[in-house]
């Protein structure tokens, strides 16, 4: 990946910008993902969880979570010499999902972050339902790995999420910049391939596919 000016401005070589939507269930790691990869200070709209959310938000496996996104996260990454990605992260709480439609406007693709820890994968089912209702964009599934992540078999995971055979699935650590770059590059390449265009040059190692 090419260097970015220290003042945060885009390099003069950048000729294309692409909007990417980052979605996922509550607590799956969207804010962390955007923060780890953004070359500018990310915009966050986090609020502290209160007693109002008790019995509404499923905190299974998220006992240490203290804040949540209530509008969006925003970041930017220069993927290669000519291409910049603008990342828009959606709120994970179900009651804020009406914001998805507006955030999705103009986006070229969606990175869907999922959590396969015990009791967490089921939270992604409604995310895919919402994605199908609210958008018609290509998407890539990124399995965010936590210390206690359960490794599912390829066909088991694809069947559970009801994915088409051609939908890419990648391993991802939302805390690791290189891992997130791999996931985003996979999404861009997949979207370009579906559109029949030329694939942008990859500047990071190819991601390990969960499912080939």
MDTraj code that builds the backbone (N, CA, C; nanometers):
import mdtraj as md
import numpy as np

residues = "UNK UNK UNK UNK UNK UNK UNK UNK UNK UNK UNK UNK UNK UNK UNK UNK UNK UNK UNK UNK UNK UNK UNK UNK UNK UNK UNK UNK UNK UNK UNK UNK UNK UNK UNK UNK UNK UNK UNK UNK UNK UNK UNK UNK UNK UNK UNK UNK UNK UNK UNK UNK UNK UNK UNK UNK UNK UNK UNK UNK UNK UNK UNK UNK UNK UNK UNK UNK UNK UNK UNK UNK UNK UNK UNK UNK UNK UNK UNK UNK UNK UNK UNK UNK UNK UNK UNK UNK UNK UNK UNK UNK UNK UNK UNK UNK UNK UNK UNK UNK UNK UNK UNK UNK UNK UNK UNK UNK UNK UNK UNK UNK UNK UNK UNK UNK UNK UNK UNK UNK UNK UNK UNK UNK UNK UNK UNK UNK UNK UNK UNK UNK UNK UNK UNK UNK UNK UNK UNK UNK UNK UNK UNK UNK UNK UNK UNK UNK UNK UNK UNK UNK UNK UNK UNK UNK UNK UNK UNK UNK UNK UNK UNK UNK UNK UNK UNK UNK UNK UNK UNK UNK UNK UNK UNK UNK UNK UNK UNK UNK UNK UNK UNK UNK UNK UNK UNK UNK UNK UNK UNK UNK UNK UNK UNK UNK UNK UNK UNK UNK UNK UNK UNK UNK UNK UNK UNK UNK UNK UNK UNK UNK".split()
xyz = np.array([
    [0.0840, -0.1192, 0.0000],
    [0.0000, 0.0000, 0.0000],
    [0.0875, 0.1242, 0.0000],
    [0.0516, 0.2232, -0.0802],
    [0.1307, 0.3439, -0.0911],
    [0.1150, 0.4307, 0.0328],
    [0.2185, 0.5102, 0.0592],
    [0.2151, 0.5959, 0.1761],
    [0.1139, 0.7082, 0.1568],
    [0.0612, 0.7561, 0.2678],
    [-0.0370, 0.8636, 0.2675],
    [0.0266, 0.9863, 0.3304],
    [0.0044, 1.1053, 0.2747],
    [0.0618, 1.2256, 0.3338],
    [0.0253, 1.2379, 0.4809],
    [0.1204, 1.2884, 0.5605],
    [0.0988, 1.2967, 0.7046],
    [-0.0144, 1.3912, 0.7420],
    [-0.0528, 1.4815, 0.6490],
    [-0.1613, 1.5731, 0.6793],
    [-0.2986, 1.5106, 0.6571],
    [-0.3017, 1.3835, 0.6137],
    [-0.4275, 1.3125, 0.5972],
    [-0.4924, 1.3298, 0.4619],
    [-0.4369, 1.4180, 0.3768],
    [-0.4948, 1.4361, 0.2450],
    [-0.4626, 1.3166, 0.1555],
    [-0.5485, 1.2928, 0.0567],
    [-0.5245, 1.1830, -0.0357],
    [-0.4018, 1.2108, -0.1209],
    [-0.3253, 1.1063, -0.1565],
    [-0.2143, 1.1251, -0.2502],
    [-0.2671, 1.1752, -0.3844],
    [-0.1858, 1.2520, -0.4551],
    [-0.2281, 1.3059, -0.5829],
    [-0.2537, 1.2006, -0.6881],
    [-0.2018, 1.0794, -0.6662],
    [-0.2191, 0.9729, -0.7645],
    [-0.3578, 0.9091, -0.7590],
    [-0.4335, 0.9318, -0.6514],
    [-0.5646, 0.8696, -0.6362],
    [-0.6633, 0.9307, -0.7356],
    [-0.7224, 0.8451, -0.8184],
    [-0.8171, 0.8903, -0.9207],
    [-0.9574, 0.8342, -0.8997],
    [-0.9716, 0.7353, -0.8091],
    [-1.1012, 0.6740, -0.7860],
    [-1.1274, 0.6632, -0.6366],
    [-1.2513, 0.6840, -0.5980],
    [-1.2919, 0.6619, -0.4598],
    [-1.4164, 0.5738, -0.4601],
    [-1.4235, 0.4824, -0.3652],
    [-1.5319, 0.3851, -0.3586],
    [-1.5869, 0.3815, -0.2170],
    [-1.7177, 0.3834, -0.2057],
    [-1.7845, 0.3746, -0.0765],
    [-1.8101, 0.2285, -0.0424],
    [-1.7707, 0.1887, 0.0765],
    [-1.7891, 0.0516, 0.1240],
    [-1.8712, 0.0544, 0.2525],
    [-1.9693, -0.0326, 0.2611],
    [-2.0513, -0.0456, 0.3810],
    [-1.9978, -0.1616, 0.4650],
    [-1.9834, -0.1396, 0.5956],
    [-1.9394, -0.2443, 0.6883],
    [-2.0559, -0.2719, 0.7826],
    [-2.1095, -0.3937, 0.7759],
    [-2.2266, -0.4274, 0.8565],
    [-2.1974, -0.5494, 0.9431],
    [-2.2852, -0.5722, 1.0387],
    [-2.2712, -0.6873, 1.1267],
    [-2.3586, -0.6697, 1.2484],
    [-2.3728, -0.7744, 1.3239],
    [-2.4576, -0.7713, 1.4427],
    [-2.3929, -0.6904, 1.5550],
    [-2.4682, -0.6678, 1.6587],
    [-2.4242, -0.5924, 1.7757],
    [-2.2994, -0.6562, 1.8367],
    [-2.1922, -0.5762, 1.8516],
    [-2.0717, -0.6233, 1.9181],
    [-1.9810, -0.7102, 1.8349],
    [-1.9986, -0.7116, 1.7019],
    [-1.9195, -0.8022, 1.6180],
    [-1.7803, -0.7477, 1.5865],
    [-1.7594, -0.6157, 1.6050],
    [-1.6259, -0.5596, 1.5847],
    [-1.6137, -0.4581, 1.4720],
    [-1.7243, -0.3998, 1.4286],
    [-1.7209, -0.3065, 1.3154],
    [-1.6405, -0.1801, 1.3483],
    [-1.6645, -0.1237, 1.4665],
    [-1.5925, -0.0029, 1.5069],
    [-1.4428, -0.0313, 1.5173],
    [-1.4079, -0.1450, 1.5744],
    [-1.2673, -0.1844, 1.5859],
    [-1.2051, -0.2005, 1.4490],
    [-1.2755, -0.2641, 1.3562],
    [-1.2236, -0.2885, 1.2217],
    [-1.1920, -0.1573, 1.1511],
    [-1.2861, -0.0646, 1.1522],
    [-1.2638, 0.0622, 1.0828],
    [-1.1518, 0.1409, 1.1498],
    [-1.1477, 0.1377, 1.2815],
    [-1.0436, 0.2093, 1.3536],
    [-0.9051, 0.1537, 1.3284],
    [-0.8940, 0.0229, 1.3074],
    [-0.7629, -0.0383, 1.2897],
    [-0.7040, -0.0132, 1.1515],
    [-0.7889, 0.0160, 1.0540],
    [-0.7402, 0.0275, 0.9170],
    [-0.7428, 0.1711, 0.8653],
    [-0.8200, 0.2597, 0.9262],
    [-0.8358, 0.3949, 0.8736],
    [-0.7064, 0.4738, 0.8850],
    [-0.6707, 0.5426, 0.7762],
    [-0.5500, 0.6247, 0.7757],
    [-0.5781, 0.7664, 0.8257],
    [-0.7035, 0.7971, 0.8515],
    [-0.7426, 0.9230, 0.9138],
    [-0.8068, 0.8898, 1.0484],
    [-0.8173, 0.9872, 1.1346],
    [-0.8862, 0.9634, 1.2615],
    [-1.0311, 0.9281, 1.2329],
    [-1.0750, 0.8094, 1.2707],
    [-1.2112, 0.7685, 1.2359],
    [-1.3174, 0.8505, 1.3089],
    [-1.4279, 0.8715, 1.2393],
    [-1.5437, 0.9341, 1.3014],
    [-1.6247, 0.8252, 1.3691],
    [-1.6576, 0.8457, 1.4959],
    [-1.7353, 0.7468, 1.5713],
    [-1.8545, 0.8142, 1.6377],
    [-1.9630, 0.7419, 1.6460],
    [-2.0819, 0.7936, 1.7145],
    [-2.1207, 0.6936, 1.8225],
    [-2.0300, 0.6737, 1.9172],
    [-2.0514, 0.5763, 2.0241],
    [-2.1144, 0.6410, 2.1464],
    [-2.2026, 0.5674, 2.2091],
    [-2.2644, 0.6088, 2.3338],
    [-2.2504, 0.4962, 2.4358],
    [-2.2518, 0.5319, 2.5618],
    [-2.2385, 0.4334, 2.6680],
    [-2.3665, 0.3526, 2.6812],
    [-2.3517, 0.2208, 2.6945],
    [-2.4674, 0.1352, 2.7183],
    [-2.5281, 0.1662, 2.8548],
    [-2.6595, 0.1717, 2.8620],
    [-2.7276, 0.2028, 2.9877],
    [-2.8252, 0.0915, 3.0235],
    [-2.8918, 0.1073, 3.1334],
    [-2.9894, 0.0074, 3.1778],
    [-3.1064, -0.0049, 3.0817],
    [-3.1271, 0.0971, 2.9990],
    [-3.2368, 0.0921, 2.9020],
    [-3.2202, -0.0243, 2.8055],
    [-3.0941, -0.0610, 2.7776],
    [-3.0678, -0.1680, 2.6818],
    [-3.0795, -0.3070, 2.7427],
    [-3.0933, -0.3153, 2.8747],
    [-3.1043, -0.4457, 2.9391],
    [-3.2311, -0.5171, 2.8936],
    [-3.2136, -0.6419, 2.8522],
    [-3.3256, -0.7191, 2.8033],
    [-3.3583, -0.6916, 2.6580],
    [-3.2908, -0.5925, 2.5982],
    [-3.3116, -0.5590, 2.4572],
    [-3.1922, -0.6019, 2.3746],
    [-3.0718, -0.5638, 2.4170],
    [-2.9492, -0.6007, 2.3478],
    [-2.8930, -0.7296, 2.4060],
    [-2.8635, -0.8241, 2.3173],
    [-2.8087, -0.9522, 2.3603],
    [-2.6601, -0.9365, 2.3891],
    [-2.6224, -0.9472, 2.5156],
    [-2.4830, -0.9310, 2.5562],
    [-2.4126, -1.0639, 2.5772],
    [-2.4681, -1.1714, 2.5232],
    [-2.4029, -1.3017, 2.5319],
    [-2.2643, -1.2937, 2.4690],
    [-2.1621, -1.3238, 2.5474],
    [-2.0251, -1.3171, 2.4972],
    [-1.9699, -1.1763, 2.4907],
    [-2.0486, -1.0765, 2.5325],
    [-2.0062, -0.9361, 2.5241],
    [-2.0122, -0.8687, 2.6608],
    [-1.9869, -0.9445, 2.7645],
    [-2.0053, -0.8939, 2.8999],
    [-1.9205, -0.7702, 2.9296],
    [-1.8086, -0.7535, 2.8586],
    [-1.7219, -0.6391, 2.8826],
    [-1.7536, -0.5188, 2.7963],
    [-1.8542, -0.5285, 2.7116],
    [-1.8866, -0.4186, 2.6200],
    [-1.9530, -0.3045, 2.6968],
    [-1.9035, -0.1822, 2.6762],
    [-1.9545, -0.0673, 2.7500],
    [-2.0128, 0.0405, 2.6591],
    [-1.9807, 0.0392, 2.5291],
    [-2.0309, 0.1414, 2.4371],
    [-2.0877, 0.0760, 2.3125],
    [-2.1655, 0.1531, 2.2363],
    [-2.2230, 0.1023, 2.1121],
    [-2.2380, 0.2165, 2.0128],
    [-2.2289, 0.1834, 1.8836],
    [-2.2473, 0.2820, 1.7777],
    [-2.3964, 0.3095, 1.7597],
    [-2.4334, 0.4369, 1.7552],
    [-2.5753, 0.4711, 1.7441],
    [-2.6092, 0.5359, 1.6094],
    [-2.5097, 0.5705, 1.5293],
    [-2.5372, 0.6283, 1.3974],
    [-2.4488, 0.5633, 1.2921],
    [-2.3177, 0.5862, 1.2990],
    [-2.2272, 0.5234, 1.2037],
    [-2.0834, 0.5406, 1.2498],
    [-1.9954, 0.4620, 1.1893],
    [-1.8514, 0.4825, 1.1976],
    [-1.8047, 0.5209, 1.0577],
    [-1.6978, 0.6000, 1.0493],
    [-1.6474, 0.6405, 0.9186],
    [-1.4958, 0.6424, 0.9206],
    [-1.4354, 0.5890, 0.8147],
    [-1.2908, 0.5922, 0.7997],
    [-1.2534, 0.5900, 0.6527],
    [-1.1248, 0.6058, 0.6261],
    [-1.0770, 0.6068, 0.4874],
    [-0.9465, 0.5298, 0.4779],
    [-0.9301, 0.4552, 0.3702],
    [-0.8073, 0.3818, 0.3467],
    [-0.7703, 0.3902, 0.1993],
    [-0.6450, 0.4234, 0.1712],
    [-0.5952, 0.4231, 0.0337],
    [-0.5511, 0.2814, 0.0027],
    [-0.6294, 0.2127, -0.0795],
    [-0.6061, 0.0703, -0.1025],
    [-0.4866, 0.0459, -0.1928],
    [-0.4700, 0.1291, -0.2943],
    [-0.3516, 0.1219, -0.3799],
    [-0.3243, 0.2605, -0.4357],
    [-0.2357, 0.2716, -0.5316],
    [-0.1896, 0.4013, -0.5791],
    [-0.3021, 0.4897, -0.6312],
    [-0.4069, 0.4283, -0.6867],
    [-0.5117, 0.5083, -0.7515],
    [-0.6485, 0.4980, -0.6852],
    [-0.6640, 0.4110, -0.5843],
    [-0.7966, 0.3815, -0.5304],
    [-0.8047, 0.4060, -0.3800],
    [-0.9039, 0.4843, -0.3387],
    [-0.9306, 0.5081, -0.1963],
    [-1.0684, 0.4531, -0.1616],
    [-1.0779, 0.3924, -0.0446],
    [-1.2055, 0.3399, 0.0042],
    [-1.2552, 0.4262, 0.1194],
    [-1.3832, 0.4613, 0.1141],
    [-1.4481, 0.5312, 0.2238],
    [-1.5379, 0.4304, 0.2954],
    [-1.5094, 0.4049, 0.4211],
    [-1.5747, 0.2988, 0.4971],
    [-1.6838, 0.3564, 0.5871],
    [-1.8038, 0.3034, 0.5735],
    [-1.9168, 0.3455, 0.6552],
    [-1.9665, 0.2257, 0.7356],
    [-1.9505, 0.2306, 0.8661],
    [-1.9944, 0.1224, 0.9530],
    [-2.1335, 0.1482, 1.0065],
    [-2.2200, 0.0489, 0.9992],
    [-2.3586, 0.0632, 1.0435],
    [-2.3731, 0.0294, 1.1917],
    [-2.4772, 0.0807, 1.2578],
    [-2.5044, 0.0397, 1.3959],
    [-2.5417, -0.1087, 1.4011],
    [-2.5034, -0.1755, 1.5084],
    [-2.5355, -0.3168, 1.5200],
    [-2.6676, -0.3452, 1.5884],
    [-2.7161, -0.2502, 1.6674],
    [-2.8411, -0.2727, 1.7407],
    [-2.9602, -0.2686, 1.6448],
    [-3.0489, -0.3649, 1.6607],
    [-3.1605, -0.3808, 1.5680],
    [-3.2448, -0.2541, 1.5555],
    [-3.2633, -0.1805, 1.6627],
    [-3.3513, -0.0636, 1.6582],
    [-3.2936, 0.0512, 1.5761],
    [-3.1639, 0.0433, 1.5368],
    [-3.1035, 0.1472, 1.4548],
    [-3.0882, 0.1054, 1.3086],
    [-3.1426, -0.0098, 1.2716],
    [-3.1196, -0.0604, 1.1369],
    [-3.1907, 0.0186, 1.0282],
    [-3.2839, 0.1047, 1.0649],
    [-3.3482, 0.1898, 0.9636],
    [-3.2476, 0.2849, 0.8997],
    [-3.1332, 0.3052, 0.9637],
    [-3.0296, 0.3919, 0.9095],
    [-2.9538, 0.3267, 0.7950],
    [-2.9657, 0.1952, 0.7813],
    [-2.8882, 0.1241, 0.6809],
    [-2.9143, 0.1752, 0.5404],
    [-3.0413, 0.2001, 0.5091],
    [-3.0768, 0.2388, 0.3731],
    [-3.0032, 0.3654, 0.3307],
    [-3.0007, 0.4648, 0.4184],
    [-2.9314, 0.5882, 0.3863],
    [-2.7810, 0.5690, 0.3761],
    [-2.7237, 0.4905, 0.4675],
    [-2.5800, 0.4663, 0.4642],
    [-2.5389, 0.3863, 0.3413],
    [-2.6274, 0.2999, 0.2918],
    [-2.5951, 0.2143, 0.1772],
    [-2.5975, 0.2893, 0.0453],
    [-2.6615, 0.4045, 0.0412],
    [-2.6751, 0.4784, -0.0840],
    [-2.5386, 0.5107, -0.1437],
    [-2.5167, 0.4666, -0.2662],
    [-2.3924, 0.4950, -0.3366],
    [-2.2794, 0.3983, -0.3080],
    [-2.3011, 0.3010, -0.2218],
    [-2.1947, 0.2059, -0.1889],
    [-2.1766, 0.1032, -0.3007],
    [-2.0521, 0.0587, -0.3187],
    [-2.0210, -0.0379, -0.4240],
    [-2.0221, -0.1809, -0.3732],
    [-2.0140, -0.1996, -0.2424],
    [-2.0100, -0.3334, -0.1874],
    [-2.0214, -0.3309, -0.0364],
    [-2.0393, -0.4500, 0.0211],
    [-2.0622, -0.4619, 0.1653],
    [-1.9670, -0.5652, 0.2244],
    [-1.9002, -0.5288, 0.3321],
    [-1.8231, -0.6244, 0.4109],
    [-1.9089, -0.6635, 0.5299],
    [-1.9462, -0.7911, 0.5377],
    [-2.0322, -0.8402, 0.6454],
    [-1.9446, -0.9105, 0.7483],
    [-1.9371, -0.8543, 0.8669],
    [-1.8565, -0.9108, 0.9739],
    [-1.9430, -1.0039, 1.0580],
    [-1.8943, -1.1264, 1.0812],
    [-1.9699, -1.2219, 1.1620],
    [-1.8824, -1.2744, 1.2745],
    [-1.9489, -1.3196, 1.3806],
    [-1.8846, -1.3710, 1.5016],
    [-1.9336, -1.5139, 1.5218],
    [-1.8420, -1.6114, 1.5180],
    [-1.8824, -1.7521, 1.5286],
    [-1.8634, -1.8087, 1.6684],
    [-1.8474, -1.7232, 1.7678],
    [-1.8370, -1.7734, 1.9046],
    [-1.9712, -1.8304, 1.9498],
    [-1.9696, -1.9156, 2.0535],
    [-2.0944, -1.9764, 2.1008],
    [-2.2023, -1.8719, 2.1291],
    [-2.3179, -1.8911, 2.0693],
    [-2.4301, -1.8025, 2.0909],
    [-2.4284, -1.6739, 2.0105],
    [-2.3228, -1.6516, 1.9292],
    [-2.3116, -1.5258, 1.8558],
    [-2.3436, -1.5390, 1.7072],
    [-2.3230, -1.6568, 1.6478],
    [-2.3465, -1.6710, 1.5043],
    [-2.4928, -1.6455, 1.4698],
    [-2.5822, -1.6890, 1.5575],
    [-2.7248, -1.6714, 1.5307],
    [-2.7626, -1.5242, 1.5148],
    [-2.6869, -1.4350, 1.5797],
    [-2.7163, -1.2921, 1.5708],
    [-2.6953, -1.2382, 1.4297],
    [-2.6208, -1.3123, 1.3474],
    [-2.5941, -1.2679, 1.2104],
    [-2.7075, -1.2998, 1.1145],
    [-2.7975, -1.3914, 1.1522],
    [-2.9028, -1.4320, 1.0591],
    [-2.9887, -1.3132, 1.0167],
    [-3.0305, -1.2305, 1.1134],
    [-3.1131, -1.1146, 1.0814],
    [-3.0348, -1.0111, 1.0012],
    [-2.9038, -1.0070, 1.0201],
    [-2.8211, -0.9136, 0.9437],
    [-2.8309, -0.9451, 0.7953],
    [-2.8225, -1.0728, 0.7612],
    [-2.8317, -1.1115, 0.6204],
    [-2.9726, -1.0882, 0.5667],
    [-3.0729, -1.1076, 0.6497],
    [-3.2103, -1.0763, 0.6083],
    [-3.2227, -0.9278, 0.5759],
    [-3.1686, -0.8433, 0.6629],
    [-3.1740, -0.6997, 0.6423],
    [-3.0954, -0.6593, 0.5181],
    [-2.9834, -0.7239, 0.4979],
    [-2.8996, -0.6955, 0.3815],
    [-2.9738, -0.7286, 0.2527],
    [-3.0443, -0.8391, 0.2536],
    [-3.1196, -0.8804, 0.1358],
    [-3.2356, -0.7855, 0.1077],
    [-3.2979, -0.7355, 0.2147],
    [-3.4121, -0.6443, 0.1987],
    [-3.3672, -0.5053, 0.1553],
    [-3.2601, -0.4561, 0.2173],
    [-3.2238, -0.3158, 0.2007],
    [-3.1234, -0.2846, 0.0924],
    [-3.0513, -0.3838, 0.0393],
    [-2.9491, -0.3560, -0.0606],
    [-2.9474, -0.4658, -0.1663],
    [-2.8859, -0.4346, -0.2790],
    [-2.8642, -0.5323, -0.3855],
    [-2.7171, -0.5322, -0.4244],
    [-2.6318, -0.5096, -0.3276],
    [-2.4894, -0.4952, -0.3553],
    [-2.4139, -0.6254, -0.3323],
    [-2.3007, -0.6439, -0.4015],
    [-2.2166, -0.7604, -0.3735],
    [-2.1598, -0.7514, -0.2322],
    [-2.1439, -0.8671, -0.1676],
    [-2.0880, -0.8643, -0.0326],
    [-1.9911, -0.9793, -0.0116],
    [-1.9001, -0.9573, 0.0807],
    [-1.8035, -1.0572, 0.1249],
    [-1.8233, -1.0765, 0.2740],
    [-1.8167, -1.2003, 0.3205],
    [-1.8315, -1.2318, 0.4617],
    [-1.6934, -1.2445, 0.5251],
    [-1.6704, -1.1696, 0.6320],
    [-1.5447, -1.1760, 0.7054],
    [-1.5717, -1.2311, 0.8447],
    [-1.5117, -1.3442, 0.8769],
    [-1.5293, -1.4065, 1.0079],
    [-1.4275, -1.3451, 1.1042],
    [-1.4774, -1.2631, 1.1969],
    [-1.3893, -1.1967, 1.2924],
    [-1.3508, -1.2954, 1.4023],
    [-1.2217, -1.3152, 1.4208],
    [-1.1744, -1.4161, 1.5151],
    [-1.1379, -1.3546, 1.6504],
    [-1.2097, -1.4015, 1.7519],
    [-1.1829, -1.3662, 1.8907],
    [-1.1045, -1.4822, 1.9537],
    [-1.0495, -1.4630, 2.0740],
    [-0.9729, -1.5712, 2.1370],
    [-1.0512, -1.7013, 2.1523],
    [-1.1826, -1.6918, 2.1736],
    [-1.2620, -1.8137, 2.1922],
    [-1.3501, -1.8444, 2.0710],
    [-1.3096, -1.7951, 1.9531],
    [-1.3860, -1.8220, 1.8312],
    [-1.3896, -1.9710, 1.8008],
    [-1.5075, -2.0191, 1.7654],
    [-1.5249, -2.1583, 1.7258],
    [-1.5004, -2.1702, 1.5757],
    [-1.4159, -2.2633, 1.5374],
    [-1.3858, -2.2847, 1.3959],
    [-1.4883, -2.3814, 1.3370],
    [-1.5700, -2.3295, 1.2463],
    [-1.6698, -2.4132, 1.1812],
    [-1.6161, -2.4662, 1.0487],
    [-1.6668, -2.5816, 1.0093],
    [-1.6325, -2.6359, 0.8793],
    [-1.6887, -2.5494, 0.7680],
    [-1.6268, -2.5603, 0.6508],
    [-1.6648, -2.4752, 0.5388],
    [-1.8129, -2.4876, 0.5036],
    [-1.8570, -2.6068, 0.4785],
    [-1.9955, -2.6260, 0.4360],
    [-2.0929, -2.5943, 0.5495],
    [-2.0523, -2.6222, 0.6716],
    [-2.1378, -2.5921, 0.7872],
    [-2.1655, -2.4429, 0.7968],
    [-2.0607, -2.3626, 0.7819],
    [-2.0760, -2.2185, 0.7915],
    [-2.1568, -2.1636, 0.6742],
    [-2.1276, -2.2101, 0.5548],
    [-2.2005, -2.1617, 0.4377],
    [-2.3483, -2.1981, 0.4454],
    [-2.3772, -2.3181, 0.4927],
    [-2.5164, -2.3601, 0.5067],
    [-2.5877, -2.2800, 0.6147],
    [-2.5206, -2.2583, 0.7277],
    [-2.5818, -2.1845, 0.8387],
    [-2.6184, -2.0426, 0.7977],
    [-2.5347, -1.9812, 0.7147],
    [-2.5583, -1.8429, 0.6727],
    [-2.6354, -1.8342, 0.5411],
    [-2.6669, -1.9495, 0.4832],
    [-2.7453, -1.9563, 0.3596],
    [-2.6811, -1.8725, 0.2490],
    [-2.5519, -1.8979, 0.2257],
    [-2.4770, -1.8214, 0.1274],
    [-2.4705, -1.8939, -0.0060],
    [-2.4630, -1.8177, -0.1134],
    [-2.4422, -1.8748, -0.2454],
    [-2.2999, -1.9312, -0.2540],
    [-2.2789, -2.0321, -0.3385],
    [-2.1459, -2.0943, -0.3482],
    [-2.0354, -1.9963, -0.3851],
    [-2.0690, -1.8916, -0.4607],
    [-1.9659, -1.7995, -0.5071],
    [-1.9361, -1.6850, -0.4103],
    [-2.0128, -1.6721, -0.3027],
    [-1.9888, -1.5628, -0.2082],
    [-1.8581, -1.5853, -0.1318],
    [-1.7622, -1.4947, -0.1422],
    [-1.6349, -1.5138, -0.0718],
    [-1.6511, -1.5037, 0.0794],
    [-1.5769, -1.5877, 0.1501],
    [-1.5681, -1.5809, 0.2958],
    [-1.4200, -1.5782, 0.3320],
    [-1.3815, -1.4843, 0.4167],
    [-1.2418, -1.4722, 0.4557],
    [-1.2293, -1.4713, 0.6075],
    [-1.1152, -1.5179, 0.6552],
    [-1.0806, -1.5011, 0.7956],
    [-1.0400, -1.3565, 0.8190],
    [-1.0680, -1.3026, 0.9360],
    [-1.0344, -1.1633, 0.9637],
    [-1.0140, -1.1434, 1.1132],
    [-0.9161, -1.0619, 1.1473],
    [-0.8982, -1.0136, 1.2839],
    [-0.9177, -0.8632, 1.2780],
    [-1.0295, -0.8139, 1.3307],
    [-1.0642, -0.6724, 1.3189],
    [-0.9607, -0.5813, 1.3837],
    [-0.8755, -0.6362, 1.4690],
    [-0.7731, -0.5553, 1.5351],
    [-0.6472, -0.5410, 1.4515],
    [-0.6344, -0.6248, 1.3476],
    [-0.5111, -0.6332, 1.2703],
    [-0.5276, -0.5650, 1.1351],
    [-0.4488, -0.4643, 1.1090],
    [-0.4638, -0.3833, 0.9886],
    [-0.4460, -0.4655, 0.8611],
    [-0.3431, -0.5489, 0.8577],
    [-0.3177, -0.6285, 0.7383],
    [-0.4327, -0.7241, 0.7100],
    [-0.4885, -0.7823, 0.8152],
    [-0.5998, -0.8742, 0.7995],
    [-0.7221, -0.8025, 0.7435],
    [-0.7498, -0.6820, 0.7937],
    [-0.8638, -0.6045, 0.7441],
    [-0.8410, -0.5623, 0.5991],
    [-0.7190, -0.5224, 0.5654],
    [-0.6875, -0.4864, 0.4275],
    [-0.7140, -0.6023, 0.3333],
    [-0.6795, -0.7218, 0.3748],
    [-0.7053, -0.8409, 0.2932],
    [-0.8545, -0.8569, 0.2673],
    [-0.9340, -0.8408, 0.3722],
    [-1.0785, -0.8556, 0.3579],
    [-1.1357, -0.7505, 0.2633],
    [-1.0916, -0.6260, 0.2776],
    [-1.1411, -0.5183, 0.1926],
    [-1.0974, -0.5370, 0.0475],
    [-0.9746, -0.5819, 0.0272],
    [-0.9264, -0.6066, -0.1089],
    [-1.0065, -0.7176, -0.1747],
    [-1.0378, -0.8217, -0.0981],
    [-1.1198, -0.9304, -0.1509],
    [-1.2560, -0.8780, -0.1955],
    [-1.3151, -0.7893, -0.1150],
    [-1.4455, -0.7318, -0.1498],
    [-1.4367, -0.6502, -0.2785],
    [-1.3361, -0.5650, -0.2895],
    [-1.3221, -0.4819, -0.4092],
    [-1.3023, -0.5695, -0.5328],
    [-1.2172, -0.6698, -0.5217],
    [-1.1930, -0.7580, -0.6355],
    [-1.3195, -0.8334, -0.6759],
    [-1.3962, -0.8769, -0.5769],
    [-1.5201, -0.9498, -0.6045],
    [-1.6220, -0.8585, -0.6721],
    [-1.6357, -0.7351, -0.6220],
    [-1.7312, -0.6406, -0.6803],
    [-1.6923, -0.6050, -0.8230],
    [-1.5635, -0.5851, -0.8467],
    [-1.5164, -0.5522, -0.9811],
    [-1.5386, -0.6697, -1.0754],
    [-1.5122, -0.7892, -1.0256],
    [-1.5315, -0.9090, -1.1077],
    [-1.6779, -0.9245, -1.1490],
    [-1.7700, -0.9014, -1.0561],
    [-1.9121, -0.9114, -1.0875],
    [-1.9548, -0.8051, -1.1880],
    [-1.8888, -0.6897, -1.1812],
    [-1.9221, -0.5808, -1.2731],
    [-1.8553, -0.5976, -1.4095],
    [-1.7664, -0.6962, -1.4193],
    [-1.6993, -0.7225, -1.5466],
    [-1.5844, -0.6300, -1.5760],
    [-1.5306, -0.5642, -1.4724],
    [-1.4188, -0.4730, -1.4924],
    [-1.2864, -0.5396, -1.4635],
    [-1.1808, -0.4587, -1.4658],
    [-1.0474, -0.5104, -1.4363],
    [-1.0229, -0.5032, -1.2868],
    [-0.9596, -0.6044, -1.2326],
    [-0.9347, -0.6120, -1.0890],
    [-0.8192, -0.5217, -1.0489],
    [-0.8363, -0.4384, -0.9461],
    [-0.7266, -0.3516, -0.9024],
    [-0.6106, -0.4331, -0.8474],
    [-0.4903, -0.3790, -0.8634],
    [-0.3710, -0.4493, -0.8174],
    [-0.3759, -0.4679, -0.6669],
    [-0.3403, -0.5864, -0.6215],
    [-0.3384, -0.6169, -0.4777],
    [-0.2029, -0.5796, -0.4215],
    [-0.2049, -0.5039, -0.3126],
    [-0.0813, -0.4614, -0.2489],
    [-0.0558, -0.5321, -0.1171],
    [-0.1436, -0.6259, -0.0808],
    [-0.1280, -0.7004, 0.0435],
    [-0.1374, -0.8484, 0.0125],
    [-0.0848, -0.9363, 0.0996],
    [-0.0926, -1.0799, 0.0736],
    [-0.2356, -1.1270, 0.0578],
    [-0.2558, -1.2281, -0.0244],
    [-0.3889, -1.2834, -0.0442],
    [-0.4424, -1.3387, 0.0868],
    [-0.5698, -1.3134, 0.1179],
    [-0.6256, -1.3611, 0.2443],
    [-0.6449, -1.5114, 0.2436],
    [-0.6430, -1.5707, 0.3609],
    [-0.6745, -1.7112, 0.3734],
    [-0.8251, -1.7284, 0.3649],
    [-0.8714, -1.8009, 0.2668],
    [-1.0147, -1.8210, 0.2502],
    [-1.0624, -1.9307, 0.3448],
    [-1.1724, -1.9059, 0.4129],
    [-1.2352, -2.0109, 0.4902],
    [-1.2976, -2.1123, 0.3956],
    [-1.3546, -2.0583, 0.2893],
    [-1.4171, -2.1431, 0.1884],
    [-1.3623, -2.1023, 0.0541],
    [-1.3116, -2.1962, -0.0212],
    [-1.2555, -2.1638, -0.1521],
    [-1.3647, -2.1547, -0.2562],
])
top = md.Topology()
chain = top.add_chain()
for i, resn in enumerate(residues, 1):
    res = top.add_residue(resn, chain, resSeq=i)
    for name in ("N", "CA", "C"):
        top.add_atom(name, md.element.get_by_symbol(name[0]), res)
traj = md.Trajectory(xyz[None], top)
